[in-house]
Amino acid sequence: MITVLVQFKLTQTISHNQARELFSSTADKYRDIPGLIRKYYILSSDGKTAGGVYLWKSQDEAELFYTDEWQQFISDKYSALPTLDYFYSPVIVDNLTEEIVVDD
């Protein structure tokens, strides 16, 4: 499994309430994406940096998603270009489902 950390600096500080509204407006866009297991929207405590943490089945599937069009969408929506960092995630502890998931 692959975790991708996406971050971008916001041109204006946003509050938790603003973030919830903004992020909720795009959440449906991430349903049924091939290979995407989970997505977390993130906002720094100072409200100046936002992004997402994505868990993917494979790096190939992740790389197919982060197209120029996706980057343009982020740029248009948040007035910032995202940075992407890829991490191998060999083991995941999920306390909601009480599972430990190990990558094949």
C-alpha positions in Angstrom: 0.0 0.0 0.0 1.1 3.6 -0.7 0.4 6.7 1.4 0.6 10.0 -0.4 0.9 13.2 1.5 -0.4 16.2 -0.5 0.2 19.7 0.9 -0.3 23.2 -0.3 0.2 26.6 1.2 -3.0 28.6 1.4 -3.1 32.3 0.2 -5.4 33.1 3.2 -5.7 31.5 6.6 -8.8 29.5 7.0 -10.7 28.4 10.1 -11.8 24.8 11.0 -15.4 25.7 10.0 -14.2 27.1 6.6 -12.1 24.0 6.0 -15.0 21.7 6.8 -17.2 23.5 4.3 -14.5 23.7 1.6 -13.5 20.1 2.0 -17.0 18.8 2.1 -17.7 20.5 -1.2 -15.2 18.2 -2.9 -15.5 15.0 -0.9 -17.9 13.2 -3.4 -15.2 13.7 -6.1 -13.1 11.1 -4.3 -15.6 8.3 -4.1 -15.1 5.2 -6.3 -11.6 6.2 -7.4 -9.8 3.0 -8.6 -7.3 2.0 -6.0 -8.1 4.7 -3.5 -8.7 3.1 -0.1 -9.1 6.2 2.1 -8.6 9.9 2.0 -8.1 12.3 4.9 -8.4 16.1 4.4 -5.9 18.0 6.5 -5.5 21.5 7.8 -2.5 22.7 9.8 -3.2 24.1 13.3 -2.4 27.6 12.1 -4.8 27.3 9.1 -2.1 28.2 6.5 -1.5 24.8 5.0 -4.0 22.2 3.8 -4.0 19.0 1.8 -4.8 15.4 2.1 -3.4 12.0 3.1 -4.4 9.3 0.6 -4.0 5.6 1.1 -3.7 3.7 -2.2 -3.6 0.0 -3.1 -0.5 0.7 -5.3 1.8 3.5 -6.4 0.7 2.9 -10.1 -2.9 3.6 -9.2 -1.9 6.7 -7.2 0.2 8.1 -10.0 -2.7 7.6 -12.5 -4.8 9.8 -10.3 -2.5 12.8 -9.8 -2.8 14.1 -13.4 -2.1 17.6 -14.6 -5.9 18.1 -14.6 -6.1 17.2 -10.9 -3.2 19.5 -10.1 -5.0 22.3 -12.0 -8.2 21.6 -10.0 -6.3 22.0 -6.8 -4.6 25.2 -8.0 -7.9 26.6 -9.1 -9.8 25.7 -5.9 -7.1 26.7 -3.4 -4.8 29.1 -5.4 -1.8 26.9 -4.7 0.1 24.1 -6.4 0.3 20.9 -4.4 3.4 19.0 -3.4 3.2 15.2 -3.2 5.3 12.8 -1.1 4.9 9.0 -1.6 5.4 6.6 1.3 5.3 2.8 1.4 2.8 1.7 4.0 3.6 -2.0 4.9 1.3 -2.2 7.9 -1.8 -0.3 8.9 -3.5 -0.4 12.3 -7.3 0.3 12.0 -8.8 0.7 15.4 -12.3 1.3 14.0 -12.5 -2.1 12.4 -10.1 -3.6 14.9 -7.8 -4.8 12.1 -4.2 -4.9 11.4 -3.7 -4.8 7.6 -0.4 -6.0 6.2 0.5 -5.3 2.6 1.1 -8.3 0.3 
